[in-house]
Amino acid sequence: MLRRMQQMKRGAVVLIAAAIVSGAALAAQGGDKFNARLSWVPISGTERANVTGKGTATATLSGTRLTIAGSFEGLAAPATVARLHHGMAKGARGLAIADLMVDKAPAGKISGTATLTAEQVADLKAGKLYVQVHSAKGVEPDGANLWGWLLK
């Protein structure tokens, strides 16, 4: 009887440990999720014919690591670069903080990772980070074409 109770205790401990480990693994995989709708950057009338297209992006924050994946289509010219930017405020342009991989075509995929500072993590959660795709015919001086703010 005593032996049977000890076996049951050991089995319960193993089950509890397994539940804790699997719960931690699931939490590590989760992370905060953000979405962006990529649309035209601000343009004037003269640039309207060249700034075309649309896209989407998703980002997952795990600790300070931000993983981005997305797609775009309908550019008037091939994409040249894609970057993660840090705006001064939600909706305001800012400096690039990371380069992303982008298909150099009028339609394709965007991907990449960035390690953020504590300030950048806070600003991401406040809606101040965005993805920008540049193209050969985008807005001068840098060829900006599409942008989208990473929001929950």
C-alpha positions as CSV (number, residue, x, y, z in Angstrom):
1,M,0.0,0.0,0.0
2,L,2.8,2.4,1.0
3,R,4.7,1.5,-2.2
4,R,1.6,2.2,-4.3
5,M,1.2,5.6,-2.7
6,Q,4.8,6.5,-3.4
7,Q,4.4,5.5,-7.1
8,M,1.3,7.7,-7.4
9,K,3.2,10.6,-5.8
10,R,6.0,10.2,-8.3
11,G,3.6,10.0,-11.2
12,A,1.8,13.2,-10.0
13,V,5.2,15.0,-9.7
14,V,6.1,13.9,-13.2
15,L,2.8,15.1,-14.6
16,I,3.0,18.5,-12.8
17,A,6.6,19.0,-14.1
18,A,5.5,18.1,-17.6
19,A,2.6,20.6,-17.4
20,I,5.0,23.4,-16.2
21,V,7.5,22.7,-19.0
22,S,4.9,22.5,-21.8
23,G,3.2,25.7,-20.5
24,A,6.5,27.6,-20.5
25,A,7.3,26.3,-24.0
26,L,3.9,27.5,-25.2
27,A,4.4,30.9,-23.6
28,A,7.8,31.3,-25.2
29,Q,6.3,30.5,-28.6
30,G,3.4,33.0,-28.2
31,G,4.7,36.5,-27.7
32,D,2.9,39.7,-28.5
33,K,1.4,39.9,-32.0
34,F,1.2,43.0,-34.2
35,N,-0.3,43.6,-37.6
36,A,0.2,46.2,-40.3
37,R,-1.7,47.0,-43.4
38,L,0.8,48.3,-46.0
39,S,-0.5,51.2,-48.1
40,W,0.8,54.2,-49.9
41,V,3.2,56.6,-48.2
42,P,2.1,60.3,-48.3
43,I,2.3,61.5,-51.9
44,S,1.8,64.6,-54.0
45,G,-0.1,64.7,-57.2
46,T,3.0,64.2,-59.4
47,E,4.0,61.0,-57.7
48,R,0.6,59.4,-57.7
49,A,1.1,57.3,-60.9
50,N,4.2,55.6,-59.5
51,V,3.2,55.0,-55.9
52,T,0.9,51.9,-56.1
53,G,0.4,48.6,-54.4
54,K,-0.7,47.2,-51.1
55,G,0.4,44.6,-48.6
56,T,0.3,43.2,-45.1
57,A,2.8,42.4,-42.4
58,T,2.7,40.6,-39.0
59,A,5.2,40.8,-36.2
60,T,5.8,38.7,-33.1
61,L,7.7,40.1,-30.1
62,S,9.4,37.5,-27.9
63,G,11.4,39.3,-25.3
64,T,13.3,42.0,-27.2
65,R,13.3,40.0,-30.5
66,L,10.8,41.1,-33.2
67,T,10.2,38.8,-36.1
68,I,8.5,40.2,-39.1
69,A,6.8,38.5,-42.1
70,G,4.6,40.0,-44.8
71,S,3.8,40.3,-48.5
72,F,3.1,43.0,-51.0
73,E,1.8,43.3,-54.5
74,G,1.0,45.9,-57.2
75,L,4.1,48.1,-57.1
76,A,4.7,50.1,-60.3
77,A,8.4,49.0,-60.2
78,P,10.4,46.4,-58.3
79,A,10.9,46.8,-54.6
80,T,14.4,47.9,-53.7
81,V,14.6,47.6,-49.9
82,A,12.3,47.2,-46.8
83,R,13.0,48.5,-43.4
84,L,11.6,48.7,-39.9
85,H,11.3,52.3,-38.8
86,H,10.8,54.0,-35.4
87,G,8.5,57.0,-35.7
88,M,8.5,60.0,-33.4
89,A,4.8,59.4,-32.7
90,K,2.1,57.1,-34.0
91,G,1.6,58.0,-37.7
92,A,4.8,60.2,-37.9
93,R,7.8,59.2,-39.9
94,G,11.1,58.3,-38.3
95,L,14.5,56.7,-38.8
96,A,15.1,53.2,-40.0
97,I,16.2,50.9,-37.2
98,A,16.6,47.6,-39.1
99,D,16.8,46.3,-42.6
100,L,14.4,43.6,-43.7
101,M,14.7,41.1,-46.5
102,V,12.4,41.9,-49.5
103,D,11.8,40.2,-52.9
104,K,13.1,42.6,-55.5
105,A,10.0,42.5,-57.6
106,P,6.7,44.3,-58.0
107,A,5.1,41.6,-55.7
108,G,6.7,39.4,-53.1
109,K,7.6,38.7,-49.5
110,I,9.1,40.7,-46.6
111,S,10.9,39.1,-43.7
112,G,13.4,39.7,-41.0
113,T,14.2,40.0,-37.3
114,A,15.4,42.9,-35.1
115,T,16.6,43.0,-31.6
116,L,14.9,46.0,-30.0
117,T,16.0,48.2,-27.1
118,A,13.7,48.6,-24.1
119,E,12.6,52.0,-25.4
120,Q,11.8,50.5,-28.9
121,V,9.8,47.7,-27.3
122,A,7.7,50.3,-25.4
123,D,7.3,52.4,-28.5
124,L,6.3,49.3,-30.5
125,K,3.5,48.7,-28.0
126,A,2.5,52.4,-28.3
127,G,2.2,52.0,-32.1
128,K,5.3,54.0,-33.1
129,L,7.1,51.3,-35.2
130,Y,6.3,50.7,-38.9
131,V,7.4,48.7,-41.9
132,Q,8.3,50.6,-45.1
133,V,8.8,49.1,-48.6
134,H,10.8,51.2,-51.1
135,S,10.7,50.8,-54.9
136,A,12.5,52.0,-57.9
137,K,9.7,54.5,-58.7
138,G,8.8,55.4,-55.1
139,V,8.8,58.9,-53.5
140,E,12.1,60.8,-53.6
141,P,14.6,61.0,-52.0
142,D,14.6,57.3,-50.8
143,G,12.0,55.6,-53.0
144,A,9.4,55.1,-50.3
145,N,6.3,53.3,-51.6
146,L,4.3,51.4,-49.0
147,W,4.2,51.7,-45.2
148,G,2.2,50.2,-42.4
149,W,2.2,50.7,-38.6
150,L,2.6,47.7,-36.4
151,L,-0.5,47.7,-34.2
152,K,-2.1,45.1,-31.8
